[in-house]
C-alpha cells in the first residue's frame, strides 16, 4: 500500500533548453525542514528535485509549504504500513505529463520506494533502494527489488530515455568508498549488490558522474559515527543513472558535499537539449 498526492501548480513554462535536476536523501523531511530545507530549495532553484527517505506515511500531515513549495508541483509515494519509514517525493517546476506510483502487483509497489515522472523528452525515476541491513537480512529482498527495477527501466527505455536517481544503497567500485578492504561483504558493498549494478550498466545505462569523472573521489553518504563526515570517510551511494543516448545532452554531473542537514548530501545533473 502506498499514498499519493499530486498538487497541480499550473505554471506557464515552456520546455526549457537547460534543465537542472537535484537528488537528495534527506533522512526525514520534517527534520530537514527544521534545518532550512525550504531556504535551500529557494536558493538552488532546480527545475526538479527528487528526495528520498521522507519518513512520512501521509504527506497530508505536513505543512502546505513543505508539500507544495512556491513554484513547484509535488508528487509523493509513502510507505503507509510503517510510520517514519522510507518514502520518496519529487518536486517539479514543470508539470509532468504523467505520474505513477503503482507498478503492479510486485515489489516495486511496496514500501514507497519508487516514483515515475514522465516528461516530454525522458522518464524520471526517483528511487530509494532497500538497504541490505546488518547481517544481510534484507539482501534477498533487495535483489528482488533490483531485478524488478532493471526489467522495468529497460521497458521504459524502449519508449524514451530514462533518468534514474536516488539512494541506491551500494558503492559500485573501490573508488566509491573510503575503506573498501574493510567493507568487503558488508551491506552496500557485497558482491551481489555490486554485480547487479555492473549488470545494470551493461544494459544500456551510464553512471554519469563516474563517466564524466573517472578518477574523482567524492562521497555522498557518511556515517554519523566517529566523526566520519569531518574526516571524509564516506561512500558514494547516490547516483544519476541515465540512458546512454542521453549522454550527449549532459553538461554537468556533480556532488554537493558542502550541503549539510542529512547523513547524505545532494547530487546534481544539468542537461542541455
PyMOL commands that set and color helices and strands:
alter all, ss='L'
color gray80, all
select helices_A, chain A and resi 29-33+37-44+59-61+64-67+107-109+134-136+139-157+174-176+180-183+191-201+208-212+225-227+244-249
alter helices_A, ss='H'
color red, helices_A
select strands_A, chain A and resi 2-3+6-7+18-25+48-52+73-79+88-92+98-100+114-118+123-128+162-167+205-207+221-222+234-235+238-243+250-256+266-272
alter strands_A, ss='S'
color yellow, strands_A
deselect
rebuild
show_as cartoon
